[in-house]
């Protein structure tokens, strides 16, 4: 259960009632950001520290462990070496994000939305101004970059890092899914379920923490899920290009190269297209992305689980 927004004093009694209610219904964990909740007489529900609490150092994680948190969701910005150091100095369960949209602000601590639109991300209503176009000017007022998505980041994809994250001490993997549709959830969860099962099969000393099986009748493919281009972010250091400057929308998969464009046609070299090819994930989204700087035409089609 996520209750990881900053609360006003007037909301504390309601929050207390909500926590008791979800505990009575069987929730086995509560993600919070507002440490004022620790002053309440809470039911014995395990507490999970939200990533928005700046969980980036061993000192901070040790503090959270000492005051009663059973799991800490680490900052997205950490490298494997930093995660490993936190693990060596603490015993609390560690969780980390492995997939999904990234916030341009450090550890999700963004106040831009509140300043611009009076909608605070720390209150659960971020307006995502980082996904807007911006023009960068120098001190003389001259345009350096004109109307590009200067604050928009690529999406996180650590599906190839499962073994490394386990070795660093991660207990749980977290998928970001704000405002995502059902096809996104099915495809991404299936992809990571497959990756984790593959790891367990190769490492018999590890096992699944729960019972039950996940079944699906398609082959998961993360490239066919909504993404702004993928990045491993800082997990292996800070040398990678992480910005998505040309679009804040899905980039789609290249299906060929446009060789000619007319008033009512285009010619393309590459994979053949079939009737209905396009975006299956949302009837509101245009079926084709715009031309990229490379002159390639992209399809944003998504598998239907």
Secondary structure, DSSP 8 states (H G I E B T S, - for coil): -EE-S---GGGHHHHHHHHHHHHHTT---EEE--GGGGGS---S--EEE-GGGT--SHHHHHHHHHTTEEEEE--TT--HHHHHHHHHH--SEEEEEEEE---SSGGG---HHHHHHS--GGGT----GGGS-EEEE-TTS-EEEEEE-TT-B-EEE-GGGHHHHHHHT--EEEE--TT--HHHHHHHHHHHHHHHHHHHHH-TT---SS------SS---GGGSS-SSEE-TTTT-S-S--B--S-SS---EEEEEEEEE-SS-EEEEES---TT-S--S-TTS-SB----TT-EEEE------
